[in-house]
Amino acid sequence: MNSKTKRITVIGMLCAITYVTMVVGRIPIILFLKYDPSDVIVTLGGFIWGPMTSCIVSVIVATLEMITVSDTGILGCIMNIVQTLSFACTASVIYKKSTLYLVQ
């Protein structure tokens, strides 16, 4: 299988799993706060396939969430993207750098 085709397929599957987890797994904590476990899947995707994968999945899922289930509009989408990128991409970059350092 072509490497690009495999990468696109993996990103699509990660987006689908993350979206389903976001829709099903939202747990309301307080009136306006909800726990969203989908960031765990984005972070695991970043650990396995690199930080760029977590960036792509984060943007796609946040955009889909804005269109379908969110009531916060574009501002909520931007905040969701920034929040997920700051968590998942930072963790995956640190993980990638530490594993490269350990291998050498």
MODELLER restraints for C-alpha pairs under 7 A, 6 or more apart:
rsr = mdl.restraints
at = mdl.atoms
rsr.add(forms.Gaussian(group=physical.xy_distance, feature=features.Distance(at['CA:11:A'], at['CA:53:A']), mean=6.77, stdev=0.5))
rsr.add(forms.Gaussian(group=physical.xy_distance, feature=features.Distance(at['CA:11:A'], at['CA:57:A']), mean=6.54, stdev=0.5))
rsr.add(forms.Gaussian(group=physical.xy_distance, feature=features.Distance(at['CA:14:A'], at['CA:57:A']), mean=6.90, stdev=0.5))
rsr.add(forms.Gaussian(group=physical.xy_distance, feature=features.Distance(at['CA:15:A'], at['CA:57:A']), mean=5.53, stdev=0.5))
rsr.add(forms.Gaussian(group=physical.xy_distance, feature=features.Distance(at['CA:15:A'], at['CA:61:A']), mean=6.04, stdev=0.5))
rsr.add(forms.Gaussian(group=physical.xy_distance, feature=features.Distance(at['CA:18:A'], at['CA:38:A']), mean=5.13, stdev=0.5))
rsr.add(forms.Gaussian(group=physical.xy_distance, feature=features.Distance(at['CA:18:A'], at['CA:41:A']), mean=6.12, stdev=0.5))
rsr.add(forms.Gaussian(group=physical.xy_distance, feature=features.Distance(at['CA:18:A'], at['CA:42:A']), mean=6.99, stdev=0.5))
rsr.add(forms.Gaussian(group=physical.xy_distance, feature=features.Distance(at['CA:19:A'], at['CA:61:A']), mean=6.04, stdev=0.5))
rsr.add(forms.Gaussian(group=physical.xy_distance, feature=features.Distance(at['CA:21:A'], at['CA:37:A']), mean=6.85, stdev=0.5))
rsr.add(forms.Gaussian(group=physical.xy_distance, feature=features.Distance(at['CA:21:A'], at['CA:38:A']), mean=5.52, stdev=0.5))
rsr.add(forms.Gaussian(group=physical.xy_distance, feature=features.Distance(at['CA:22:A'], at['CA:36:A']), mean=6.00, stdev=0.5))
rsr.add(forms.Gaussian(group=physical.xy_distance, feature=features.Distance(at['CA:22:A'], at['CA:37:A']), mean=6.61, stdev=0.5))
rsr.add(forms.Gaussian(group=physical.xy_distance, feature=features.Distance(at['CA:22:A'], at['CA:38:A']), mean=5.22, stdev=0.5))
rsr.add(forms.Gaussian(group=physical.xy_distance, feature=features.Distance(at['CA:25:A'], at['CA:36:A']), mean=6.61, stdev=0.5))
rsr.add(forms.Gaussian(group=physical.xy_distance, feature=features.Distance(at['CA:25:A'], at['CA:37:A']), mean=6.47, stdev=0.5))
rsr.add(forms.Gaussian(group=physical.xy_distance, feature=features.Distance(at['CA:26:A'], at['CA:34:A']), mean=6.13, stdev=0.5))
rsr.add(forms.Gaussian(group=physical.xy_distance, feature=features.Distance(at['CA:26:A'], at['CA:35:A']), mean=5.62, stdev=0.5))
rsr.add(forms.Gaussian(group=physical.xy_distance, feature=features.Distance(at['CA:26:A'], at['CA:36:A']), mean=5.15, stdev=0.5))
rsr.add(forms.Gaussian(group=physical.xy_distance, feature=features.Distance(at['CA:27:A'], at['CA:34:A']), mean=5.40, stdev=0.5))
rsr.add(forms.Gaussian(group=physical.xy_distance, feature=features.Distance(at['CA:27:A'], at['CA:35:A']), mean=5.09, stdev=0.5))
rsr.add(forms.Gaussian(group=physical.xy_distance, feature=features.Distance(at['CA:27:A'], at['CA:36:A']), mean=6.97, stdev=0.5))
rsr.add(forms.Gaussian(group=physical.xy_distance, feature=features.Distance(at['CA:28:A'], at['CA:34:A']), mean=4.27, stdev=0.5))
rsr.add(forms.Gaussian(group=physical.xy_distance, feature=features.Distance(at['CA:28:A'], at['CA:35:A']), mean=6.30, stdev=0.5))
rsr.add(forms.Gaussian(group=physical.xy_distance, feature=features.Distance(at['CA:29:A'], at['CA:35:A']), mean=6.80, stdev=0.5))
rsr.add(forms.Gaussian(group=physical.xy_distance, feature=features.Distance(at['CA:39:A'], at['CA:84:A']), mean=6.40, stdev=0.5))
rsr.add(forms.Gaussian(group=physical.xy_distance, feature=features.Distance(at['CA:42:A'], at['CA:54:A']), mean=5.39, stdev=0.5))
rsr.add(forms.Gaussian(group=physical.xy_distance, feature=features.Distance(at['CA:42:A'], at['CA:57:A']), mean=6.64, stdev=0.5))
rsr.add(forms.Gaussian(group=physical.xy_distance, feature=features.Distance(at['CA:42:A'], at['CA:58:A']), mean=6.75, stdev=0.5))
rsr.add(forms.Gaussian(group=physical.xy_distance, feature=features.Distance(at['CA:42:A'], at['CA:88:A']), mean=6.43, stdev=0.5))
rsr.add(forms.Gaussian(group=physical.xy_distance, feature=features.Distance(at['CA:43:A'], at['CA:54:A']), mean=6.43, stdev=0.5))
rsr.add(forms.Gaussian(group=physical.xy_distance, feature=features.Distance(at['CA:43:A'], at['CA:88:A']), mean=4.56, stdev=0.5))
rsr.add(forms.Gaussian(group=physical.xy_distance, feature=features.Distance(at['CA:43:A'], at['CA:92:A']), mean=6.80, stdev=0.5))
rsr.add(forms.Gaussian(group=physical.xy_distance, feature=features.Distance(at['CA:45:A'], at['CA:53:A']), mean=6.70, stdev=0.5))
rsr.add(forms.Gaussian(group=physical.xy_distance, feature=features.Distance(at['CA:45:A'], at['CA:54:A']), mean=6.02, stdev=0.5))
rsr.add(forms.Gaussian(group=physical.xy_distance, feature=features.Distance(at['CA:46:A'], at['CA:53:A']), mean=5.77, stdev=0.5))
rsr.add(forms.Gaussian(group=physical.xy_distance, feature=features.Distance(at['CA:46:A'], at['CA:54:A']), mean=4.66, stdev=0.5))
rsr.add(forms.Gaussian(group=physical.xy_distance, feature=features.Distance(at['CA:46:A'], at['CA:88:A']), mean=6.74, stdev=0.5))
rsr.add(forms.Gaussian(group=physical.xy_distance, feature=features.Distance(at['CA:46:A'], at['CA:89:A']), mean=6.83, stdev=0.5))
rsr.add(forms.Gaussian(group=physical.xy_distance, feature=features.Distance(at['CA:46:A'], at['CA:92:A']), mean=5.19, stdev=0.5))
rsr.add(forms.Gaussian(group=physical.xy_distance, feature=features.Distance(at['CA:47:A'], at['CA:92:A']), mean=5.07, stdev=0.5))
rsr.add(forms.Gaussian(group=physical.xy_distance, feature=features.Distance(at['CA:47:A'], at['CA:95:A']), mean=6.73, stdev=0.5))
rsr.add(forms.Gaussian(group=physical.xy_distance, feature=features.Distance(at['CA:50:A'], at['CA:92:A']), mean=6.40, stdev=0.5))
rsr.add(forms.Gaussian(group=physical.xy_distance, feature=features.Distance(at['CA:51:A'], at['CA:89:A']), mean=5.16, stdev=0.5))
rsr.add(forms.Gaussian(group=physical.xy_distance, feature=features.Distance(at['CA:51:A'], at['CA:92:A']), mean=5.29, stdev=0.5))
rsr.add(forms.Gaussian(group=physical.xy_distance, feature=features.Distance(at['CA:51:A'], at['CA:93:A']), mean=5.86, stdev=0.5))
rsr.add(forms.Gaussian(group=physical.xy_distance, feature=features.Distance(at['CA:54:A'], at['CA:88:A']), mean=6.44, stdev=0.5))
rsr.add(forms.Gaussian(group=physical.xy_distance, feature=features.Distance(at['CA:54:A'], at['CA:89:A']), mean=6.19, stdev=0.5))
rsr.add(forms.Gaussian(group=physical.xy_distance, feature=features.Distance(at['CA:55:A'], at['CA:85:A']), mean=6.20, stdev=0.5))
rsr.add(forms.Gaussian(group=physical.xy_distance, feature=features.Distance(at['CA:55:A'], at['CA:89:A']), mean=6.56, stdev=0.5))
rsr.add(forms.Gaussian(group=physical.xy_distance, feature=features.Distance(at['CA:58:A'], at['CA:81:A']), mean=6.12, stdev=0.5))
rsr.add(forms.Gaussian(group=physical.xy_distance, feature=features.Distance(at['CA:58:A'], at['CA:84:A']), mean=6.33, stdev=0.5))
rsr.add(forms.Gaussian(group=physical.xy_distance, feature=features.Distance(at['CA:58:A'], at['CA:85:A']), mean=6.83, stdev=0.5))
rsr.add(forms.Gaussian(group=physical.xy_distance, feature=features.Distance(at['CA:59:A'], at['CA:81:A']), mean=5.89, stdev=0.5))
rsr.add(forms.Gaussian(group=physical.xy_distance, feature=features.Distance(at['CA:62:A'], at['CA:77:A']), mean=5.63, stdev=0.5))
rsr.add(forms.Gaussian(group=physical.xy_distance, feature=features.Distance(at['CA:62:A'], at['CA:80:A']), mean=6.27, stdev=0.5))
rsr.add(forms.Gaussian(group=physical.xy_distance, feature=features.Distance(at['CA:62:A'], at['CA:81:A']), mean=6.13, stdev=0.5))
rsr.add(forms.Gaussian(group=physical.xy_distance, feature=features.Distance(at['CA:63:A'], at['CA:77:A']), mean=6.36, stdev=0.5))
rsr.add(forms.Gaussian(group=physical.xy_distance, feature=features.Distance(at['CA:66:A'], at['CA:73:A']), mean=5.92, stdev=0.5))
rsr.add(forms.Gaussian(group=physical.xy_distance, feature=features.Distance(at['CA:66:A'], at['CA:74:A']), mean=6.91, stdev=0.5))
rsr.add(forms.Gaussian(group=physical.xy_distance, feature=features.Distance(at['CA:66:A'], at['CA:77:A']), mean=5.77, stdev=0.5))
